[in-house]
Amino acid sequence: MTAEELSNIIVQGMEDKKASDIIVMDLREITHTVTDFFVLCSGNSDTQVEAIADAVEEAVWKANQEHPWKSEGKTHKQWVLIDYVNVVAHVFLKERRSFYGLEDLWGDAKIIRVAESR
């Protein structure tokens, strides 16, 4: 499975749990990046953040029988990072996402905004 295909599956998992403000950041053209894609979304509560993260892992498992290489943040449910090496998913509580501003840190990335009604 390509990194682009994996990022699409991650988006589907996010959409299944009504994540908001989903974006895909294509980092392939940027030198010295650690991955090909970041997929970011927001949740309205810690319960939704947990549900979105679980849905992402479930969607990837169903499509590719792949567990994440690493996952962090499920304890505090403010920012859950799910690392599949070539694609890293970030599930944020809304307030945390604006605080960390990953979109600004990777300003050279090609950003694809996923329509809410997709």
C-alpha positions as YAML, in Angstrom:
chain: A
units: angstrom
residues:
- id: 1
  name: MET
  ca: [0.00, 0.00, 0.00]
- id: 2
  name: THR
  ca: [1.37, 3.42, -0.92]
- id: 3
  name: ALA
  ca: [1.64, 6.25, 1.56]
- id: 4
  name: GLU
  ca: [-1.01, 8.16, -0.37]
- id: 5
  name: GLU
  ca: [-3.44, 5.23, -0.19]
- id: 6
  name: LEU
  ca: [-2.74, 4.88, 3.53]
- id: 7
  name: SER
  ca: [-3.43, 8.57, 4.10]
- id: 8
  name: ASN
  ca: [-6.81, 8.16, 2.37]
- id: 9
  name: ILE
  ca: [-7.72, 5.24, 4.64]
- id: 10
  name: ILE
  ca: [-6.74, 7.31, 7.68]
- id: 11
  name: VAL
  ca: [-9.01, 10.12, 6.45]
- id: 12
  name: GLN
  ca: [-11.87, 7.62, 6.15]
- id: 13
  name: GLY
  ca: [-11.33, 6.48, 9.73]
- id: 14
  name: MET
  ca: [-11.39, 10.10, 10.89]
- id: 15
  name: GLU
  ca: [-14.56, 10.83, 8.95]
- id: 16
  name: ASP
  ca: [-16.28, 7.77, 10.43]
- id: 17
  name: LYS
  ca: [-16.12, 9.45, 13.85]
- id: 18
  name: LYS
  ca: [-17.06, 12.92, 12.59]
- id: 19
  name: ALA
  ca: [-13.62, 14.49, 12.97]
- id: 20
  name: SER
  ca: [-13.49, 18.13, 11.95]
- id: 21
  name: ASP
  ca: [-11.00, 20.22, 9.98]
- id: 22
  name: ILE
  ca: [-9.27, 17.23, 8.38]
- id: 23
  name: ILE
  ca: [-6.20, 18.08, 6.34]
- id: 24
  name: VAL
  ca: [-3.58, 16.02, 4.56]
- id: 25
  name: MET
  ca: [-0.11, 17.52, 4.42]
- id: 26
  name: ASP
  ca: [2.04, 16.18, 1.60]
- id: 27
  name: LEU
  ca: [5.65, 16.41, 2.82]
- id: 28
  name: ARG
  ca: [7.28, 14.42, 0.02]
- id: 29
  name: GLU
  ca: [8.78, 17.45, -1.72]
- id: 30
  name: ILE
  ca: [10.29, 18.86, 1.47]
- id: 31
  name: THR
  ca: [13.85, 17.83, 2.30]
- id: 32
  name: HIS
  ca: [14.72, 16.28, 5.66]
- id: 33
  name: THR
  ca: [11.19, 15.26, 6.62]
- id: 34
  name: VAL
  ca: [10.59, 12.16, 8.71]
- id: 35
  name: THR
  ca: [7.50, 10.99, 6.81]
- id: 36
  name: ASP
  ca: [5.63, 11.41, 3.53]
- id: 37
  name: PHE
  ca: [2.29, 12.60, 4.89]
- id: 38
  name: PHE
  ca: [0.78, 14.12, 8.00]
- id: 39
  name: VAL
  ca: [-2.97, 13.70, 8.38]
- id: 40
  name: LEU
  ca: [-4.48, 16.05, 10.96]
- id: 41
  name: CYS
  ca: [-7.94, 16.40, 12.42]
- id: 42
  name: SER
  ca: [-9.73, 17.82, 15.43]
- id: 43
  name: GLY
  ca: [-12.17, 16.40, 17.93]
- id: 44
  name: ASN
  ca: [-14.53, 18.29, 20.21]
- id: 45
  name: SER
  ca: [-13.90, 16.28, 23.38]
- id: 46
  name: ASP
  ca: [-11.38, 13.84, 24.80]
- id: 47
  name: THR
  ca: [-13.93, 11.07, 24.23]
- id: 48
  name: GLN
  ca: [-14.18, 11.96, 20.54]
- id: 49
  name: VAL
  ca: [-10.38, 12.21, 20.22]
- id: 50
  name: GLU
  ca: [-10.09, 8.67, 21.60]
- id: 51
  name: ALA
  ca: [-12.86, 7.39, 19.30]
- id: 52
  name: ILE
  ca: [-11.23, 8.98, 16.23]
- id: 53
  name: ALA
  ca: [-7.83, 7.50, 17.09]
- id: 54
  name: ASP
  ca: [-9.37, 4.05, 17.57]
- id: 55
  name: ALA
  ca: [-11.28, 4.38, 14.27]
- id: 56
  name: VAL
  ca: [-8.07, 5.27, 12.41]
- id: 57
  name: GLU
  ca: [-6.27, 2.20, 13.76]
- id: 58
  name: GLU
  ca: [-9.27, 0.00, 12.98]
- id: 59
  name: ALA
  ca: [-9.60, 1.32, 9.41]
- id: 60
  name: VAL
  ca: [-5.91, 0.76, 8.69]
- id: 61
  name: TRP
  ca: [-6.04, -2.72, 10.20]
- id: 62
  name: LYS
  ca: [-9.07, -3.68, 8.09]
- id: 63
  name: ALA
  ca: [-7.48, -2.37, 4.90]
- id: 64
  name: ASN
  ca: [-3.90, -3.54, 5.38]
- id: 65
  name: GLN
  ca: [-3.56, -5.65, 8.55]
- id: 66
  name: GLU
  ca: [-1.05, -3.12, 9.82]
- id: 67
  name: HIS
  ca: [-0.61, -1.90, 13.37]
- id: 68
  name: PRO
  ca: [0.98, 1.50, 13.97]
- id: 69
  name: TRP
  ca: [4.73, 1.53, 14.47]
- id: 70
  name: LYS
  ca: [4.15, 3.83, 17.43]
- id: 71
  name: SER
  ca: [1.20, 5.53, 19.09]
- id: 72
  name: GLU
  ca: [1.32, 8.23, 21.75]
- id: 73
  name: GLY
  ca: [-1.09, 10.42, 23.67]
- id: 74
  name: LYS
  ca: [-3.99, 8.06, 24.30]
- id: 75
  name: THR
  ca: [-3.66, 8.50, 28.04]
- id: 76
  name: HIS
  ca: [-4.30, 12.24, 28.05]
- id: 77
  name: LYS
  ca: [-6.47, 12.35, 24.90]
- id: 78
  name: GLN
  ca: [-5.39, 15.89, 23.96]
- id: 79
  name: TRP
  ca: [-3.12, 15.02, 21.02]
- id: 80
  name: VAL
  ca: [-2.92, 11.43, 19.82]
- id: 81
  name: LEU
  ca: [-0.13, 10.67, 17.37]
- id: 82
  name: ILE
  ca: [-0.42, 7.46, 15.35]
- id: 83
  name: ASP
  ca: [2.77, 6.72, 13.42]
- id: 84
  name: TYR
  ca: [2.69, 4.39, 10.41]
- id: 85
  name: VAL
  ca: [6.21, 5.50, 9.38]
- id: 86
  name: ASN
  ca: [5.30, 6.87, 5.91]
- id: 87
  name: VAL
  ca: [2.12, 8.48, 7.24]
- id: 88
  name: VAL
  ca: [1.61, 10.03, 10.66]
- id: 89
  name: ALA
  ca: [-1.90, 10.78, 11.90]
- id: 90
  name: HIS
  ca: [-2.47, 13.54, 14.44]
- id: 91
  name: VAL
  ca: [-5.78, 13.63, 16.30]
- id: 92
  name: PHE
  ca: [-6.11, 16.83, 18.32]
- id: 93
  name: LEU
  ca: [-8.48, 18.26, 20.83]
- id: 94
  name: LYS
  ca: [-9.42, 21.54, 19.10]
- id: 95
  name: GLU
  ca: [-7.66, 23.82, 21.59]
- id: 96
  name: ARG
  ca: [-4.44, 21.80, 21.44]
- id: 97
  name: ARG
  ca: [-4.32, 21.89, 17.67]
- id: 98
  name: SER
  ca: [-4.32, 25.68, 17.52]
- id: 99
  name: PHE
  ca: [-1.74, 25.83, 20.32]
- id: 100
  name: TYR
  ca: [0.78, 23.58, 18.54]
- id: 101
  name: GLY
  ca: [0.10, 24.89, 15.02]
- id: 102
  name: LEU
  ca: [1.62, 22.02, 13.01]
- id: 103
  name: GLU
  ca: [0.21, 23.51, 9.81]
- id: 104
  name: ASP
  ca: [2.38, 26.58, 10.40]
- id: 105
  name: LEU
  ca: [5.51, 24.59, 11.25]
- id: 106
  name: TRP
  ca: [5.31, 22.75, 7.92]
- id: 107
  name: GLY
  ca: [4.25, 25.76, 5.86]
- id: 108
  name: ASP
  ca: [6.02, 24.49, 2.71]
- id: 109
  name: ALA
  ca: [3.89, 21.36, 2.59]
- id: 110
  name: LYS
  ca: [1.17, 20.90, 0.03]
- id: 111
  name: ILE
  ca: [-2.03, 21.03, 2.09]
- id: 112
  name: ILE
  ca: [-5.21, 19.27, 1.04]
- id: 113
  name: ARG
  ca: [-8.31, 20.22, 3.01]
- id: 114
  name: VAL
  ca: [-10.89, 17.44, 3.21]
- id: 115
  name: ALA
  ca: [-14.44, 18.70, 2.71]
- id: 116
  name: GLU
  ca: [-16.61, 18.24, 5.78]
- id: 117
  name: SER
  ca: [-19.48, 16.72, 3.77]
- id: 118
  name: ARG
  ca: [-17.33, 14.32, 1.77]
...
